[in-house]
Structure formats: structure tokens, C-alpha cells
Amino acid sequence: MISTRDNELGARREQGPEALVALSQLALDHMEQGVCVYDADNRIVLVNQRYLSLFNMSAEIVRIGTSYRDVLAHSASLGNFPVSEIETLYTRRVEQIAGGKPFRTEQQLATGLVMSLELKPLPGGGWMTICDDVTRLARLEAELRVQTERSQHALSNMSHGLIMYDADSRVVVCNERFLNLYNLDPEIVKPGVPHSTVIDHWMSRGNLPGMAADDFQNSRLEDVRARKAKSLLVMRHDGRMVQAVSRFLPDGGWVTVHEDVTERLQYEETLRQQNFILDAALENMAHGLAFYDSDMRLRVCNTTYRKIYLLSPQETRPGTHLAELIERSMANGAFSSEYSPQQLLEAASARIANHDASPMRRRMSNNTVISVRYCALAQGGFVATYEDITEREHAIEELSEQYRRFDAALNNMSQGLCMLDASLRVIVCNRRYIEMYGLSPDVVKPGVSMREIMEHSCELGIHQNTTAARLYADYVERLREGEHTLHRHLSDGRIIKLNHKRMEHGGWVVTYEDVTERHKAQARVAHMARHDSLTDLPNRTLFREKMGEGLNQVAIAGGAMAVLCFDLDNFKTVNDRLGHAAGDRLLRWVAARLKENVGEHDTVARLGGDEFAVLQRGPQPRSAEKLARRLVEVIGHPPPLESQSIHVGVSVGIAIAPDHGLDADELMKCADLALYQAKAKGRGAYQLFEPEMEEEARSRHALEHDLRGALEAREFHLVFQPQVRLDSSELTGFEALLRWKHPSRGFVSPAEFIPIAEETGLIVPIGEWVLRSACATAASWPDVTVAVNLSPVQFRSRGLVAMVTSALAEAGLPPQRLELEVTETALLDDSEATIEILHQLRALGVHVSLDDFGVGYSSLSYLRKFPFDRIKIDRSFVGTLGESPESVAIVRTIASLGSVLGVETTAEGVETEEQLDFVRECGCTAVQGYYFGRPCPASEVGRAIETLSSVRRVA
């Protein structure tokens, strides 16, 4: 039976072509351009609505089947072009279309609109026309032509010469005035000519730049490079002077305007000479002199006038009104008056109006008396003269003035001052002295004795723990010793510095200065020099001083003293993950915990970075070990930072005096060696110094020295241990293991040299060699993988992903045949950054496995953050399966976890058949260990592959 849906589909197929045509027509009708397509017989096969609307044509006439001649006739009937041109236009366009090449034309309609027509022959015969309204574009082009003509006319009629250059220093345009000004040849100076050619031709016409030709050329080029506007004078061939002003354009070019300034310069020189004579006369007058116009505005004045009224040249610019000059002069302190500036101006106006030239006396602020005369001029305006008529004042007046000034200076001093006669009675004192001590002005005044002042100050409680009699006796005793300085510590905490100087005719001048803040600042500086700015703990300098004092006490009085050196574990991770501000908060928290847990007389110091130290007296080493245990526990549980939990701890090294020495340097060295040993234990531990550590340190240093040259000396080689699937006994790959054969030490254990390589950073070049060598070796194997271990240090170095990519490409090894093994330590150092790198490695196609799972800081969050291809169970669990129920539980749990997550689980260290059966029972999917093969050199890998393949066939 045929369904209704089948009927609908059939109907749609039948309607498909018609619907497609309708959609095409709809698209054409919404175009911005008019389109009309003709067949080979010049009849319309397709036309859109825009074509009709552009020419105002009727859809009833212009439609499919209409001939091109009829279209033209209809358009002409609408007035789009003359009817008489129909045949000519039709014949010309049909011939052009027959030529087989597209062409363009424009047509202006009777309405004023301008149409652009593009006619294109079609490959299968026929042709099409595309029309567009370009009226606005045509209008803009016409306006541009008009604007260009106007600009040319303006250039030609300028009174100045003008030349413009583009960014390439070539002439864009110059006007006729420029050519005539310098007698230049228009056939040489024209658009497109380089600047250098213009300059050469300009100088060849006898024009002089005022400097050597090369210097002038270089100077102009430097101006162009500097892009700074510049004006210069040049001499024309006939001796006339021309000023050239250059300005630079945003597009990199510049324009220079040239003006004949010969007459202007001559006039300016004449005027300058006249002004010089007038200025000389004015400036050499003994009186002040000023000319004002009829509006009482200043025209000119001399320096004497300015000095008298304390006016600057800016304040006496020509045009300044007399009222403003009076106000400015009074504001500047030249004189003061009981009258306002307006009243003074009205008085001057009355004198000028009445032609009253009698002198007015004006006392200035500097105590001079000036005689002022106003002389009205016949042509308007007036001249004012200012004569100094000051007579010397009497000696009493001078002394009175001096005393007034002295009193003003005395009471405006920042220091207190007191003058005492030989009997220690006050001659004079200033206000600051009285205020500084909070004394009563009614008590402290000329004639009072210093004894009375001290009694008054003691009554006010200014001086504690002393009496006025004792204070005075001590004071007199000090004065007998001569000039001296002493400091008074007042009851309110202030410190006053007293400086005593003898006067020539007997008596004393005493100055009083409040130095409280200075002493506080000095104390702060001294404190900062010996304390850590972040934690306010003693720094290394103060710690060494305290250590020296403690060692001296131990040497003299006996007893013991411990030095504990602390180093935070994983502090760099906090800084890298959360930022230095969070790291600083952690350091302050650690400092607070240290201070809380040490004794009252112990010293806690921050030596720098994340290093702290403690000096502890008491029964040793018991006290130091107790403190170390407590701090390892406390600091191992820090509070969250930035709402994130952090994993830090502390390692502690302990040295005891006198057991380990009485020298500070030796004791610190012992504590550092013990600290290193504590870190080697796995961090979060403490260690007491033992003498054999020095030998270990020397041995480690020697091993480090040899390790630095081992890579270059080619002392490293790789061995490969097979990895086998449990369900099929199939060989899946080999793990590449690094070995070092020292020329004299023999084989050095990786457990011995790998930690040194990681601490020194040598693991980065060594790890790169291991990866490249392993990839190159595995490239010749059958289709099995090679596993390479990555150190956490390699993740902190830049370019790990690029290095892996390069190693694969260099060896020609497919990425899926490389497996990179990472430990939980790498994730712990900086999990976010490491996870990002692991995702980049996974994107290459490389497999990633989590090595040694179950030890250290095992966390399921790592498995959530990154989908590892494999989990490798640490050999320590497999080796203790028969002895430890905990190991059995752990192996079962990890295998079960791998099964749930769909991740391969490899048991490492399988050496016996019992261990093999057990890990198979637990659900592990692969194994690695001596049971299937010991690590072998690259040359024996082929034999190992063959052997394991035979075992599989037998199985």
C-alpha cells in the first residue's frame, strides 16, 4: 500500500523545478542591481524588478519574450533617451555584443539619474545587462573636478610661493609665484621631480641659503626626518630676502610657503634702532617713568618703575589698565593704603582731568617714600614719573625696625630659642619655646631665671622622676663644661634636643628642637637593618649576632645551645599556583607558628626565602628534637590559601653546640647538612647532625661533579624491561631504564644519582637524551611500545612538548608507540600546569601512565583531572603480598579502580609465579618484573621479543 507521505514526496518532486525557478526569481528581485538576460534572438528570458524600477519601465511590456528593440522603444517613450536614437543605439550595442567581449557604458536619464550598464555575452548564446544607479558617484566626481579647478585657481593667485612634496620627497605641486620668485625653470621644477633636483636647480639660479650647499642639503633632509615645522631666511639671486616656512603633512609629505620679506625686515631694523635709543634713555633714568593713553592703559614703562611697584614684565605688558597695575602692586606688597584701588584710581583721574601735576607722597612697603606726578598730554593720555625721595630715618627708627624684624623672625622659627644672660636669666625667648614645653607666657618672660622656669615645668609634670633642684644643678654643671648638646626625654614621650652656644659678651643662646620623629625614624631604620621586612623576625645579620652571643655564653658558662634550620617543603608550588601574595601570607603564618612554639629566650629568624632558623638554649638535643617534632606537625597542616587547600611541610636540620662546634659558620654548616639529610628522607622530617654526614656531603659533591660530565663522556646507556599482558601473555612493550657506568666507580645506582640530577637540574638534558635514545632504538622494533620516565623537573622546564615532538619526528616513531610515565610528585608540584602539558602530549597521540601509584601523596583527584592510559602499581606492594594484608588490599583496590575507570593496571616487580597468580586474581591487566625478563641492553631486545613470543605460543 502507498502511504500518504509517499504521495506528498512525489508531489514535491514534480513541483521542484517550478519552486526552484520561483526562488531564483525572488532572489533576483531583491538584488540592488537591475538584471535582464536575452537569448540569441535578443529576446528577454529573465528580468528582475530592480531593472524595471531603475528605468521606470512597465512589467506588462518588459517581460519574458519581449525583444531588445521593443525594450529600447519603451524606454525612449518614457523619456530615458531621445526616440531618434533608438535605431543607432540598437545597432551599435548588438554589434558590440556580437564582438564577444563584455563592455560598460553610462546613460543619463531625463530625470537626471545616471545609470551604469554592463553588457556581457553569454557562453551558450544570448547576453545579459546589469544596471546600477551611479548618480551619486557621478555627482561626487563632478564636484571633485570643480574643487580641483578652484584649488588650481587659488594656487595660481597666491601672493606667496608654494611648493608641496610627498612622503618620497618628490614634488606634488608648485605655483607660478614660487617659480617666478626664484627665477626657476618650470620644465625642471614640476610634479614628480625629487627634492634634491629642486635644490640643485634653485642654487644654480644664484639663490643663496646662507650656508654651504652640502650643509644646506643635509639640513633640509634632517628637517624632513625630524618632521618639525621650521622657518628660515634665504637670499634671492637679486639680494632680496625670502622667508620659507615648512610644515609637515600627516601622510608624510610637507609643504613650504615662501614670502618676500625684504621691506618688512628693513622696517623692523629701523624700528629696532629707534626702540634701542628710546629704551636706553628710559632705562638710564633715575626716576621711574610710565606712559598711559587716554583710556589710562599703559603704553610703556621703565625698569625703575617696575622695581618701585614690585611688578614683573608680564604684569606690565602694554595695554594693562592703571587700575589693574594698582591692584597687582598692592597684592605684591609694594605698598598698602587705607584707600581701595578704586579710590586711588579716582584720585589720579581727577588730577589728570584738572591738569594737576603737583606731587603726591606715597609710602612704600619697603619704607621708601615715592613722589608721584601725573602730567597730562595735549594729544591725550599722560606721563607719570616716580621719584624716590626717602630720607634716612633716625637711628631709633632703624633700631625699632630691626627689632620688629628680629621679633618676627624669632617667632616664626621652627625651633624654640631662648637667650640667657650670664646669670641664666631670660633676655628673650620665642613663642615656639613656650609652646614646646607648654609653659605659661605669664611666667616665662624677660628677667625670669632658668631655675624658676624649671620649677614651673616640674609643676606641670613635664619632667618625671626628678626635681627642679636636681634638674637645675645638673644643668649648671653641664654649662660649666662649655658649649654642649643634651636631650630631654619628656613625660609625654617627646625628645627635645637642646643646643647651647656662648654669646660673645657673655650668656647663652639655647635652641630647642623636637627630634622625636627623627629618633623614631632612626630606630625604625636600625630595626629594619636587622629584621626581615615581611615577618618582622630577626634577619640573618641579627641571627648571627645572637648566635655569636649564645656561643660565647656556652663557651664561658657551659650548657648547650641548638641551631635549628627550617626549610619549607613545596613552597615554590604555592608561589607558582597562587601567586607571591599568597606565598607571603604563608611565610607570615609560618613565622607566627614558630614564635608561638619557641621559648621566651629563644631566637627565631628568617634567613631568606622560605628558610627559617631558631636558636634554642636548654638540655640538648632533647629540647631541639621536641621542638622540631612539634613544628613538623603544626606546619604540616597549614590553613587554606585563596580558598584552596595547600600541601606544604617543613624539614628541619639540627646542630648542637658545643657537641658540633663553637664556631658560628661551622655550626650553620652542620645544621644545613642535617637539613639536607632530612629532605632526603622524604621531607616533613627532622634530622640531628651526625659526623658521617660531612663525608656523605663530600661524596655527594664528588658524585655531582662526575655526573656533570657523564653525558658528554657517553657513560650513560639504556636497558629495556619487557611488559606483558596477563590475559594473553602478549608482549606489549618495554620500559627504558637509565644506567650509568662510571669509569672508576663502576655501575652507579639510579637511586643514588637521579636525585642529584633532579636537584641540580641535570635531569633535563639527561632526560632528553633518554627520550631521544629510546625513540631511536624502538623505531627498529616490531609494533610494540617503549615507555620512558619523565622527572617532575622536566615539567618545570620549558619546551617539554616540543622536545617530545622533535624526538618522535627525528626517530620516525609513531606517537602511539611511545608511553610517558609520570609520578604523582610531578602532579603535586604544580598540578594545573602539569595537567595542561599532559593534555598537550596526549594530543600528539602519546600514551601517558601514572607511575608508582599508591605511594607518596596518592590522590584520586589526579585520575579525575586527567584520563591516564595506565596505572602502574608500585613494586613495594607486590613484593610484600605474602606478608602484608595492607598490600593485598591496596593492590586489589587499585586493580578494581582501574577496571571501573577503563584504565590498564600494571603490577611492577613480579618475580615469582605466586605473585603472578595473585596479581592476575586481583584483576591487574599487565605485569612487569624479573619473572618475564630482566632489563636487557638494546642489542638483546630482539632475542627477548623472540623468547616471549615463543612462551606465548606454548601457552
Secondary structure in CASP SS format (residue, H / E / C, confidence):
PFRMAT SS
TARGET T0000
AUTHOR 0000-0000-0000
METHOD secondary structure of the structure
MODEL  1
M C 1.00
I C 1.00
S C 1.00
T H 1.00
R H 1.00
D H 1.00
N H 1.00
E H 1.00
L H 1.00
G H 1.00
A H 1.00
R H 1.00
R H 1.00
E H 1.00
Q H 1.00
G H 1.00
P H 1.00
E H 1.00
A H 1.00
L H 1.00
V H 1.00
A H 1.00
L H 1.00
S H 1.00
Q H 1.00
L H 1.00
A H 1.00
L H 1.00
D H 1.00
H C 1.00
M C 1.00
E C 1.00
Q C 1.00
G E 1.00
V E 1.00
C E 1.00
V E 1.00
Y E 1.00
D C 1.00
A C 1.00
D C 1.00
N C 1.00
R E 1.00
I E 1.00
V E 1.00
L E 1.00
V E 1.00
N C 1.00
Q H 1.00
R H 1.00
Y H 1.00
L H 1.00
S H 1.00
L H 1.00
F H 1.00
N C 1.00
M C 1.00
S C 1.00
A C 1.00
E C 1.00
I C 1.00
V C 1.00
R C 1.00
I C 1.00
G C 1.00
T C 1.00
S E 1.00
Y H 1.00
R H 1.00
D H 1.00
V H 1.00
L H 1.00
A H 1.00
H H 1.00
S H 1.00
A H 1.00
S H 1.00
L C 1.00
G C 1.00
N C 1.00
F C 1.00
P C 1.00
V H 1.00
S H 1.00
E H 1.00
I H 1.00
E H 1.00
T H 1.00
L H 1.00
Y H 1.00
T H 1.00
R H 1.00
R H 1.00
V H 1.00
E H 1.00
Q H 1.00
I H 1.00
A H 1.00
G C 1.00
G C 1.00
K C 1.00
P C 1.00
F E 1.00
R E 1.00
T E 1.00
E E 1.00
Q E 1.00
Q E 1.00
L C 1.00
A C 1.00
T C 1.00
G C 1.00
L C 1.00
V E 1.00
M E 1.00
S E 1.00
L E 1.00
E E 1.00
L E 1.00
K E 1.00
P E 1.00
L C 1.00
P C 1.00
G C 1.00
G C 1.00
G C 1.00
W E 1.00
M E 1.00
T E 1.00
I E 1.00
C E 1.00
D E 1.00
D E 1.00
V C 1.00
T H 1.00
R H 1.00
L H 1.00
A H 1.00
R H 1.00
L H 1.00
E H 1.00
A H 1.00
E H 1.00
L H 1.00
R H 1.00
V H 1.00
Q H 1.00
T H 1.00
E H 1.00
R H 1.00
S H 1.00
Q H 1.00
H H 1.00
A H 1.00
L H 1.00
S H 1.00
N C 1.00
M C 1.00
S C 1.00
H C 1.00
G E 1.00
L E 1.00
I E 1.00
M E 1.00
Y E 1.00
D C 1.00
A C 1.00
D C 1.00
S C 1.00
R E 1.00
V E 1.00
V E 1.00
V E 1.00
C E 1.00
N C 1.00
E H 1.00
R H 1.00
F H 1.00
L H 1.00
N H 1.00
L H 1.00
Y H 1.00
N C 1.00
L C 1.00
D C 1.00
P C 1.00
E C 1.00
I C 1.00
V C 1.00
K C 1.00
P C 1.00
G C 1.00
V C 1.00
P E 1.00
H H 1.00
S H 1.00
T H 1.00
V H 1.00
I H 1.00
D H 1.00
H H 1.00
W H 1.00
M H 1.00
S H 1.00
R C 1.00
G C 1.00
N C 1.00
L E 1.00
P C 1.00
G C 1.00
M C 1.00
A C 1.00
A H 1.00
D H 1.00
D H 1.00
F H 1.00
Q H 1.00
N H 1.00
S H 1.00
R H 1.00
L H 1.00
E H 1.00
D H 1.00
V H 1.00
R H 1.00
A H 1.00
R C 1.00
K C 1.00
A C 1.00
K E 1.00
S E 1.00
L E 1.00
L E 1.00
V E 1.00
M E 1.00
R C 1.00
H C 1.00
D C 1.00
G C 1.00
R C 1.00
M E 1.00
V E 1.00
Q E 1.00
A E 1.00
V E 1.00
S E 1.00
R E 1.00
F E 1.00
L C 1.00
P C 1.00
D C 1.00
G C 1.00
G C 1.00
W E 1.00
V E 1.00
T E 1.00
V E 1.00
H E 1.00
E E 1.00
D E 1.00
V C 1.00
T H 1.00
E H 1.00
R H 1.00
L H 1.00
Q H 1.00
Y H 1.00
E H 1.00
E H 1.00
T H 1.00
L H 1.00
R H 1.00
Q H 1.00
Q H 1.00
N H 1.00
F H 1.00
I H 1.00
L H 1.00
D H 1.00
A H 1.00
A H 1.00
L H 1.00
E H 1.00
N C 1.00
M C 1.00
A C 1.00
H C 1.00
G E 1.00
L E 1.00
A E 1.00
F E 1.00
Y E 1.00
D C 1.00
S C 1.00
D C 1.00
M C 1.00
R E 1.00
L E 1.00
R E 1.00
V E 1.00
C E 1.00
N C 1.00
T H 1.00
T H 1.00
Y H 1.00
R H 1.00
K H 1.00
I H 1.00
Y H 1.00
L C 1.00
L C 1.00
S C 1.00
P C 1.00
Q C 1.00
E C 1.00
T C 1.00
R C 1.00
P C 1.00
G C 1.00
T C 1.00
H E 1.00
L H 1.00
A H 1.00
E H 1.00
L H 1.00
I H 1.00
E H 1.00
R H 1.00
S H 1.00
M H 1.00
A H 1.00
N C 1.00
G C 1.00
A C 1.00
F C 1.00
S C 1.00
S C 1.00
E C 1.00
Y C 1.00
S C 1.00
P H 1.00
Q H 1.00
Q H 1.00
L H 1.00
L H 1.00
E H 1.00
A H 1.00
A H 1.00
S H 1.00
A H 1.00
R H 1.00
I H 1.00
A H 1.00
N C 1.00
H C 1.00
D C 1.00
A C 1.00
S C 1.00
P C 1.00
M E 1.00
R E 1.00
R E 1.00
R E 1.00
M C 1.00
S C 1.00
N C 1.00
N C 1.00
T C 1.00
V E 1.00
I E 1.00
S E 1.00
V E 1.00
R E 1.00
Y E 1.00
C E 1.00
A E 1.00
L C 1.00
A C 1.00
Q C 1.00
G C 1.00
G C 1.00
F E 1.00
V E 1.00
A E 1.00
T E 1.00
Y E 1.00
E E 1.00
D E 1.00
I C 1.00
T C 1.00
E C 1.00
R C 1.00
E C 1.00
H C 1.00
A H 1.00
I H 1.00
E H 1.00
E H 1.00
L H 1.00
S H 1.00
E H 1.00
Q H 1.00
Y H 1.00
R H 1.00
R H 1.00
F H 1.00
D H 1.00
A H 1.00
A H 1.00
L H 1.00
N H 1.00
N C 1.00
M C 1.00
S C 1.00
Q C 1.00
G E 1.00
L E 1.00
C E 1.00
M E 1.00
L E 1.00
D C 1.00
A C 1.00
S C 1.00
L C 1.00
R E 1.00
V E 1.00
I E 1.00
V E 1.00
C E 1.00
N C 1.00
R H 1.00
R H 1.00
Y H 1.00
I H 1.00
E H 1.00
M H 1.00
Y H 1.00
G C 1.00
L C 1.00
S C 1.00
P C 1.00
D C 1.00
V C 1.00
V C 1.00
K C 1.00
P C 1.00
G C 1.00
V C 1.00
S E 1.00
M H 1.00
R H 1.00
E H 1.00
I H 1.00
M H 1.00
E H 1.00
H H 1.00
S H 1.00
C H 1.00
E H 1.00
L C 1.00
G C 1.00
I C 1.00
H C 1.00
Q C 1.00
N C 1.00
T C 1.00
T C 1.00
A H 1.00
A H 1.00
R H 1.00
L H 1.00
Y H 1.00
A H 1.00
D H 1.00
Y H 1.00
V H 1.00
E H 1.00
R H 1.00
L H 1.00
R H 1.00
E C 1.00
G C 1.00
E C 1.00
H C 1.00
T E 1.00
L E 1.00
H E 1.00
R E 1.00
H E 1.00
L C 1.00
S C 1.00
D C 1.00
G C 1.00
R C 1.00
I E 1.00
I E 1.00
K E 1.00
L E 1.00
N E 1.00
H E 1.00
K E 1.00
R E 1.00
M C 1.00
E C 1.00
H C 1.00
G C 1.00
G C 1.00
W E 1.00
V E 1.00
V E 1.00
T E 1.00
Y E 1.00
E E 1.00
D E 1.00
V C 1.00
T H 1.00
E H 1.00
R H 1.00
H H 1.00
K H 1.00
A H 1.00
Q H 1.00
A H 1.00
R H 1.00
V H 1.00
A H 1.00
H H 1.00
M H 1.00
A H 1.00
R C 1.00
H E 1.00
D C 1.00
S C 1.00
L C 1.00
T C 1.00
D C 1.00
L C 1.00
P E 1.00
N C 1.00
R H 1.00
T H 1.00
L H 1.00
F H 1.00
R H 1.00
E H 1.00
K H 1.00
M H 1.00
G H 1.00
E H 1.00
G H 1.00
L H 1.00
N H 1.00
Q H 1.00
V H 1.00
A H 1.00
I H 1.00
A H 1.00
G C 1.00
G C 1.00
A C 1.00
M E 1.00
A E 1.00
V E 1.00
L E 1.00
C E 1.00
F E 1.00
D E 1.00
L E 1.00
D E 1.00
N C 1.00
F H 1.00
K H 1.00
T H 1.00
V H 1.00
N H 1.00
D H 1.00
R H 1.00
L H 1.00
G C 1.00
H H 1.00
A H 1.00
A H 1.00
G H 1.00
D H 1.00
R H 1.00
L H 1.00
L H 1.00
R H 1.00
W H 1.00
V H 1.00
A H 1.00
A H 1.00
R H 1.00
L H 1.00
K H 1.00
E H 1.00
N H 1.00
V C 1.00
G C 1.00
E C 1.00
H C 1.00
D C 1.00
T E 1.00
V E 1.00
A E 1.00
R E 1.00
L E 1.00
G E 1.00
G C 1.00
D C 1.00
E E 1.00
F E 1.00
A E 1.00
V E 1.00
L E 1.00
Q E 1.00
R E 1.00
G C 1.00
P C 1.00
Q C 1.00
P C 1.00
R H 1.00
S H 1.00
A H 1.00
E H 1.00
K H 1.00
L H 1.00
A H 1.00
R H 1.00
R H 1.00
L H 1.00
V H 1.00
E H 1.00
V H 1.00
I H 1.00
G C 1.00
H C 1.00
P C 1.00
P C 1.00
P C 1.00
L E 1.00
E C 1.00
S C 1.00
Q E 1.00
S C 1.00
I C 1.00
H C 1.00
V C 1.00
G E 1.00
V E 1.00
S E 1.00
V E 1.00
G E 1.00
I E 1.00
A E 1.00
I E 1.00
A E 1.00
P C 1.00
D C 1.00
H C 1.00
G C 1.00
L C 1.00
D C 1.00
A H 1.00
D H 1.00
E H 1.00
L H 1.00
M H 1.00
K H 1.00
C H 1.00
A H 1.00
D H 1.00
L H 1.00
A H 1.00
L H 1.00
Y H 1.00
Q H 1.00
A H 1.00
K H 1.00
A H 1.00
K C 1.00
G C 1.00
R C 1.00
G C 1.00
A C 1.00
Y E 1.00
Q E 1.00
L E 1.00
F C 1.00
E C 1.00
P C 1.00
E H 1.00
M H 1.00
E H 1.00
E H 1.00
E H 1.00
A H 1.00
R H 1.00
S H 1.00
R H 1.00
H H 1.00
A H 1.00
L H 1.00
E H 1.00
H H 1.00
D H 1.00
L H 1.00
R H 1.00
G H 1.00
A H 1.00
L C 1.00
E C 1.00
A C 1.00
R C 1.00
E C 1.00
F E 1.00
H E 1.00
L E 1.00
V E 1.00
F E 1.00
Q E 1.00
P E 1.00
Q E 1.00
V E 1.00
R E 1.00
L C 1.00
D C 1.00
S C 1.00
S C 1.00
E C 1.00
L E 1.00
T E 1.00
G E 1.00
F E 1.00
E E 1.00
A E 1.00
L E 1.00
L E 1.00
R E 1.00
W E 1.00
K E 1.00
H E 1.00
P C 1.00
S C 1.00
R C 1.00
G E 1.00
F E 1.00
V E 1.00
S C 1.00
P H 1.00
A H 1.00
E H 1.00
F H 1.00
I H 1.00
P H 1.00
I H 1.00
A H 1.00
E H 1.00
E H 1.00
T H 1.00
G C 1.00
L C 1.00
I H 1.00
V H 1.00
P H 1.00
I H 1.00
G H 1.00
E H 1.00
W H 1.00
V H 1.00
L H 1.00
R H 1.00
S H 1.00
A H 1.00
C H 1.00
A H 1.00
T H 1.00
A H 1.00
A C 1.00
S C 1.00
W C 1.00
P C 1.00
D C 1.00
V C 1.00
T E 1.00
V E 1.00
A E 1.00
V E 1.00
N E 1.00
L C 1.00
S C 1.00
P H 1.00
V H 1.00
Q H 1.00
F H 1.00
R H 1.00
S C 1.00
R C 1.00
G C 1.00
L H 1.00
V H 1.00
A H 1.00
M H 1.00
V H 1.00
T H 1.00
S H 1.00
A H 1.00
L H 1.00
A H 1.00
E H 1.00
A H 1.00
G C 1.00
L C 1.00
P C 1.00
P H 1.00
Q H 1.00
R H 1.00
L E 1.00
E E 1.00
L E 1.00
E E 1.00
V E 1.00
T E 1.00
E H 1.00
T H 1.00
A H 1.00
L H 1.00
L H 1.00
D H 1.00
D C 1.00
S H 1.00
E H 1.00
A H 1.00
T H 1.00
I H 1.00
E H 1.00
I H 1.00
L H 1.00
H H 1.00
Q H 1.00
L H 1.00
R H 1.00
A H 1.00
L H 1.00
G C 1.00
V C 1.00
H E 1.00
V E 1.00
S E 1.00
L E 1.00
D E 1.00
D E 1.00
F E 1.00
G C 1.00
V C 1.00
G C 1.00
Y C 1.00
S C 1.00
S C 1.00
L H 1.00
S H 1.00
Y H 1.00
L H 1.00
R H 1.00
K H 1.00
F C 1.00
P C 1.00
F C 1.00
D C 1.00
R E 1.00
I E 1.00
K E 1.00
I E 1.00
D C 1.00
R H 1.00
S H 1.00
F H 1.00
V H 1.00
G C 1.00
T C 1.00
L C 1.00
G C 1.00
E C 1.00
S C 1.00
P H 1.00
E H 1.00
S H 1.00
V H 1.00
A H 1.00
I H 1.00
V H 1.00
R H 1.00
T H 1.00
I H 1.00
A H 1.00
S H 1.00
L H 1.00
G H 1.00
S H 1.00
V H 1.00
L H 1.00
G C 1.00
V C 1.00
E E 1.00
T E 1.00
T E 1.00
A E 1.00
E E 1.00
G C 1.00
V C 1.00
E C 1.00
T C 1.00
E H 1.00
E H 1.00
Q H 1.00
L H 1.00
D H 1.00
F H 1.00
V H 1.00
R H 1.00
E H 1.00
C H 1.00
G C 1.00
C C 1.00
T C 1.00
A E 1.00
V E 1.00
Q E 1.00
G C 1.00
Y C 1.00
Y C 1.00
F C 1.00
G C 1.00
R C 1.00
P C 1.00
C E 1.00
P E 1.00
A H 1.00
S H 1.00
E H 1.00
V H 1.00
G H 1.00
R H 1.00
A H 1.00
I H 1.00
E H 1.00
T H 1.00
L H 1.00
S H 1.00
S H 1.00
V H 1.00
R H 1.00
R H 1.00
V H 1.00
A C 1.00
END
